[in-house]
Every structure is written in C-alpha cells, then in structure tokens.
C-alpha cells in the first residue's frame, strides 16, 4: 500500500481562541495517528492575519519560522504536493465551511462532513428543525432576535443559536431571570434559542461512524449532572479558565465523563435516534450528537457536534475504542471512506 500524503488543516483567521483550540487538538491528533509506514503528514496552518503557513510541526517555534503565504500562493503550494487527503481540524465557522469548500474546488477529498452540513449544524435551531422532522424528539422552543420577548414559561434553557462549548448558556427558573440570561446569550450571537428545560435525568453524547458503507452506532459517553448543583453543563465544565498553554480539553478531563455500559437500555434507544439524526442531516464518515434523557428514560436531542479529533481522549475515539475499534483502525476507516467516495466519483477502483 503506498504511503498516503495527508494534509492537516489547522488554525483560524477568526479569533485567537479557535486558533489555539485547533492547534492543540491537531497536535494531539498528529502524535496519536502518526504511522510513517502508512501516512506522510503535512500541515497547513492559518493564522489570524489570514496567511497560510506550512510548518514542519505545530510548535510555536516552527510556526514562527514558516513562511507566510497569501491564499493564491498557498493554493499553488498545495496543488504541487500531490495531497491524497485533507483532514480538517478548524473549529471556527469559516474553518468548518469556507475552507472545506476550498478543498472541494481543488478536488482534494477530506475526512468529515461537507460545508453545507457543517453550516446547518452550526445553527442549533435549524438542526433541531431537521431532526424533529425525522421523528427525533426535541425540546419545544423559539428563536429570538434582539428586542423579541420570550413566550415560554420557565424553566427554560437559553443559548446562542450558533455558539459552541456552552458559551452563553443559562438555565432560567423564573421570568425575572430572563433579561440577564438573554443579555448574556446575545453577547455571542445575533439569534438566541429559548427552549423548554428537560428535567435532569441523564445527559449523554453518542457518535456514529460509517464503515464499509454501514452506519454503526457507538457506545454512549455520559456526563455528570445534578438537579441541584449542576442541572446543565456549562462552559466551565468543558474548558478550564483561563486557557493557558495546552487547552484542558473535554469534560472527561475536567468534569469526569464515563462510558455507559453497552447493556444499559438507554444505549440502544439513543443509538437509534443518532442514526436518524445522521441520515436526516446528510452526514458522512462520522457524526456526534448530545441528548438529554428525562427521568422517564426518553432521549431528547440537544445539538450536533460534528467533529472527530482522532485522539485517544476524544469522544468518538474513546467510545469507538470501547466498542473494540482502536484509534488506528478508526482513523484508517475514515481515510478509506473518504478515498472510496473520491474513487467512486472518478470511476477509479479503490483497490
């Protein structure tokens, strides 16, 4: 099997937080998936000035000495490298959409979901509408803009329509708390969702992967919630503040998460809903969704997070490992799915 040239697309021209988030996660991925007998990794790093760099590693020193290039020069450089595949590791909205679309134009295949799917799932209200139409239960809610008055009686959860990592999220128990919660949410987005609070039962995240054309539900990861002390997960449950040096990654490293026993009855229920969401949204290669489980055991869709870091501690990787799919196999599966789609479109045999 020839060595595959894989370009890791890293960084952000959007803001420093997303740039560092991308760099840290990509660095973990580069280490965890390194296999010189199979892959030759290259790095494209986009900085806040919109320039492209192609450093030998993601250390600050190597990034600093890498030559900055405008987009036109970067495209010429990339097209001369005989890239087989791109792995997107950008988490800002332009990184999820515009930069992936660029590689569609360059006809370089990539792992993960397409720009249109990423754009839809970046907006929580649109995502909810699509999965609800597919028969998935979602909390009732409304979409507000500045000046709109909420009509749903508390308790409700208020969240920005297109912010990640629980930024700007509040639980409102009384109408008197509405103003402060809306002000907080509008700091992060021009549209805000107000949705009925699902009483604390359990909160889980569940992924799915595509292997040889088959959609496979993964084990669940559950997160700690408590009706009194932690009724919803917040930004501080996911990232340590302030972020200095390496990012504190997911809740499993800060507020501990755990893999749900595969024989737990909720596993099959949630996996069924995940597959509905994956198909309704038009996902490919993999998907990941958050659900709230009410005290009666009913799963309620919360949001999509269509990322896979390909690092041992990431949710899809750790739950796949619990299902007997180690990281090297998970990564190779995603690579094969992306290349098979390319070969089918070109009429070439993938073998």
N, C-alpha and C positions, 0 to 999 in steps of 0.2 A: 504494500500500500504506500503510495507516495506521501511525503510529508506535506501537510496542508498549511498554507500561509493564511493565518487568521489575524485580522486587524481588530484590535480592541479600541473602540471609540469612547473616549473618556473626556471629562471636564465639563465646563459650562461657560457660556458667554452671558448667562442670565444673572447670577449673583455668586458671591463667594461661598455661601453655604452649599449650594448644589455642586459647585466645582469641587469642593473638598469632599463632599459626600461621594461623588463619583470617583475621585482619585483614590480614596481609602477603600471603597468596595472593589474597585478594579484591581488594586494592588493585591488584595486578598485572593481574588479570582486568579490572577496571574500566577501566584505561588501555588494555589491549590490544584490547578489544572495543568501545570507545566509537565510536558512529556515530549522532549525533543525528538524522540523517535516517531512521533505522530504529528506534532504541531510545531510550526515556526511562528511565534508570536511577534507582531509588530504593534506599536502604539501610536495612535493619533490623539493628541491632547489639545483640546480647545480651551483657550484662556479668556479671561473677562474682556479683553480687548478685541475678541472675535478672531484672533490669529490662531493658526494651526501650528502645532509643533509635533515633531516625530522623535521623541526622546528614546534613549536606549532602555530606560526604566522610568518608574514613576517617583523616584526620589526627587526631592526639591532641587538637588544639585544637578541631576541630569536634565530635569525640565528647564532649569535656568540657562544651561548651555546649548539647548536645542534651538536651532534657527527658527524664528517665527516666519510664517508664510501667510499671505492672503489666501482666500478661498481658491482663486484661479490657479495659483501655484500649487496649492495642496492637491487639487484635483489632478494636475499633471503628474505630481509625485505618486499619488495613489495608483493611477492607471498604469504607471510604469513598474509597479511592484508585483504584478501577477497575483493579486489577492484572490484567494479562493472563497473567503467567507469573512463577514464582519460580525463582531459581537458588540451590540450597543450597550454601553454602560453609563449613559447620561440620564439624569432623573428630572431635569427641568423640562417644562413643556416644549420649548423648541427642540431640545435633545430627543424627546420622545416622538416628535412629529417631523419637523423640518429636516433634521439631519438624517433621519431614516429615509425620508423621501429622496434625499440627495443620492443615497446608495441605490434606490430603485432606479433612478435616472442613469446611474453609472452601470446598472445591470450587475451589481455585486450583491449576491444573496446575503442575508443576515438572519441570525437566530432571533426569534421573538416575534411579537405582533407588529402588524403594519401600522403606518402613521394614522390612518383613519380610525382604526380600532383604539389606538392609544389616545387619540383626540377625544373620542366618545367617552372612554372610561376615565379620562381626566376630569370629566364633569359628572359629579355624582348624581344629579337629578336625571340627566339623560340616560345614564347607566341603569338607574332604578326603573325608569320607564320601559326600557328594552327588556330587562329580565322579568319585570312584572308581566309584560305581555306574553312571555314564555311560560307563565304559570308559577313563577317563584314569588313567594310571599315577601313583600317589602313593607316597612312601616309607612303608615299614611303620613303625608307631608305636603308642604307647599314651598314654592320658590319665591323668595323675596328680593326686591331691589331697594336701594336707598329710598326711604320715605314710606315704603309699604308697611302695613300694620298686620302682625300675625293674627290669625283667627283660631288657631288650635289651642285648646285648653291645656295648660301644663299638667303633668310633667312632659317636657319635650327636650329633645337634643337639638342644639343649634350648631351648625357647622358651615364653613365656607364651601361653596359649591365645587371649587376646583383647587383646594389646597390639600397637601398630603401630610402624613405623620401626625394627625390630630391637631394641627395648628389651628388655633381659633375656635376650638370645640368647647361647648359649655352644656351642662345639664341645668335646665331651668325648671324649678319646682313650683315657683309662684309667679303670677303675672308681673309682680313688682320687679322681678329679676330680668325681665325681657330686655329693657333698654341697654343695660350693661353688657348682656350677652350678645346682643345684635351689634353693638359698637365694636366689641372685640372681634367678632366674625368678619365684619366689613373691613377691618384692617388688612385682611388677607385676600379678599375677593370682592368683586362688584355685585355678586349674587350670593345669596345665603339660603341654605335649606333649613327649614323648621320641620322636624318630624317627631311623631309620637314616640315617647320613650318606651322601649321594651323592657319590662321589669327584669331585674337581674336574675338570670338562671345561670347561663354559661356564655362565654364568648370564645369562638374558635376561628381559626384560619385553615382553609383547605385548598390544596392545589391539585392540578391535574396535568398530566403530560401526555403527549402523543408519541406512541412508539409503534413503528411499522403500520401507521395509519389507524391504530386503535387508541381511543381516548381512555386513559387509566386514571381513576381517582386515587389520590394518595391519602395516607393517614392524616388525621387532624392534629393540629397544634392548638392547645388550649392556653388561655391567658388568665391570670389571676384577677378576679373581680370580687367585690364585696358590696352587698347592698348598702352598707353604711359608710365604709371608708373609701371604697373605690368602685362606685356604681358604673362608671365609664372609664375607658382607657384614655389617658391624656398624652400630650406631647412629652411630658417628663417621664412617662412610663416607657418611652421608646428611645429617648436620647438624653444623655447626661448634659446638664447645663452648668457652666458654659462648655461648648465644644472646643477642646484644646488638643492639639496633636491628633492622634488617631481618634476617630469617632467611636463612641460607645454605640454599638450597632443596634441590635433589636432588643425587644422586651425580654428575650430569653437570657440576655446578659445583664439586664438591669432589674426589671421586674420579671422574675423567672416564669418561663413558659414550659410546657411539657407535652410530650406526645401522648395522645389519647389511645388507650387500649383498642386495638383493631376490633375486638369483640364487643365494645361498647355500642349499644343500639343506635346511638346518635351518629356514629360514623357512616353507616350506610345511608341514613337519611340525608346527611349533609352532602355526601358524595353525589347523590342523585341530583341535588339542587345545583351543585357545582357543574355537573355535566350540562345541565340545562343552560346555565349562565354562559359557559364556554361556547356552546353552539349558537345561542341567541346573539352573542356579541361578535361572532365570527373570529374567535381566537384561533391561533395556530401554535404548534410546538409546546406551549405550556400556558397555564393560567393560574391565578391565585385570587381567592375571594375571602372576605370576612363575613361571619354570620354571628348573630346573637341568638342564643337558644333560650326561649322563655321557660318559666317554671313548669309548663305542661310538656316540654320537650319539642316544641315547634321551632324549626330554624327560620330566622328572618334575615334576609340579605341586608348587609350594611354597605359594602363597597368593594370595588375591584382594585387590585394592586398588581398589575401585570408585569412583574419583574422577577427575574431569577438571577441571583448574583453568581451562581456556580462557585460557592464557597461552602465549606463543611458546615458552618453555623447558620447559613441562610435557610429560610423556611422550606422552600421546595427541596433543597438538597438534603436537609436533615430528615424531613418526612419521607422522602424517597429512600434514603438510607434505611429508615425503619421498615420500609417495605421490601428490603433486600436489593435495592438498586443503589450501589455505591456511587460516589461523585464522578469517578472516571467514566462509568457506564452512562450515567445521566447526561454528562457533557457530550459524550460520543453519540448518544441517541439524538440529542438536539442538533448536533452537527449533521448527522445523517439525514434527519428530517428536512433541514434547510437545503442541503445539497440535492436531495431526491426531488424536491419541488422544482429546483432550478433545472435539473436534468430532464424532468418530465416536460417542462415548458420548452426546452430547447430541442427535445426529441432525442437526446442522448441517453444511453443506458447508464444507470448509476453504478454499474458493475464494471 
